[in-house]
Structures are given as C-alpha cells and as structure tokens.
Amino acid sequence: MNTAIVHIDCATDSIPEVAEALAALDGVSEVYSVAGNVDLIAIVRVPKFDDIAEVIAGKISKTPGVLNTESHIAFRAYSKHDLEDAFAIGLPDAD
C-alpha cells in the first residue's frame, strides 16, 4: 500500500463540507480537521504508486473549496500497534 499525507488549505467557511467531500473520494482513507497552518489533513492510501497522483491532482485538488495542497509521500510506517503485532505470538495477555 502506498501512502501520502496531504495538507489542505480550503475556504474557511466550507471546511466541514470540503472534509466530507474529500472523505468520500476513492483513495482517501481519512480526513482530519486540524489546528495550525492548514485546515485539513487527508491520508491517501492506494495500491499503486501512480494512483497517488490521480487521487491528489485529479480528485483532491479539483474538489470545490480546496485552495491549495502540499503532499508528503510516506516511505515507511512506524506505530506502536504495528510493533506489538510483530512481536505477538498469539498467547493471551498475562493480566
């Protein structure tokens, strides 16, 4: 799976509507309303690397209310959840 993190500036008066429209797009797995320099952050997950461009340039950037995007391509994912699964051998917790 190929992942991109997309920072999105949008029209201030339509943030919820833009977020809902983005969340409905194929290839967009999550959309977060955030505080900071951008209004929304979208997580794009697609099976083929070439699909990232289609989702970001072809869909996200063309969504009404989106003013600007900045994309970051993920090389590798790290999370506590992933590490716990990697070391689990199927035994019940000792608790």
N, C-alpha and C positions, 0 to 999 in steps of 0.2 A: 504494500500500500504506500502511495506517495502522499505526503502531507505538506500543505502550505498554510502559513498563518498570514491572514490578510488584515491589515489595519485599514479602516474605512472612515473617511470623513463624509458626513452626509448633512443634508438640510436639517437644521436644528429642530424645526417644527414637525419633522416627519420621522424621527428616529425609530419609534416603535413600528411604524408601517414599513419602513425600509428593512428593519431587522426581520420582521415576519416574512417579507418577500424574499429576502436572502435565504432564510432558513428553509424555504420551500424549494429552493433550487437543487437539482440533482448535482451531487458532488460536494455540497455544503453540509457538513455534519453537525456543526454547532455555530451559533452566533451569540456573542456576548455584548451587552451594553456595558461600557466601561467609563471610568473617570480617567482623565489625563489628556494627552494631546490628540487623541482620536475619539470618535463617537462609538464605533463598533469594532469588534474583532471577530472575524469569521475563520473557522477551521475548515479547510478544504481537504478532503480525503478521496483520492481517485486511484484506480488500479494501474493506469498507465501514466508515465511522466508527462507525455504530450497532452493529456487531458487537463492538466493544471492550467495551461494557457487558455484552453477553451472555457473552463469554468470562470477564471478570473477576468480575462479580457472579453470573452464572449458573453458572459452572463452577469457577473457581479458588477463590472464597470458600466454595463448598459442598463442596470436597474434604476428606474426613476428615483431620484433623491440622492443617489450616490454622486458625490462631488469629486472624490479623489481616493486612490488606493495606494498602499505600499505593501508589497508582498515579500514574505520571507519563506524560503524553501527549507524544510527540515531535512537534515542529513540522517539523524538518528534520534530515537526517543528514549528517554530515561524516566522512570517513575518508580515510586515505592511499590506500587501494585505489581508492576512487571517483575521487580526483583523478588518479591515474595512468591510469586508464581514459579519463577525459575528455580527457587530453592526448595519448594514444597515437594514432598514425596508421597503425599496422599494420606498421611497419618492425621488423626484428629488432634486438635489443639490440646495441650496439657492442662488448660484452665479447668 
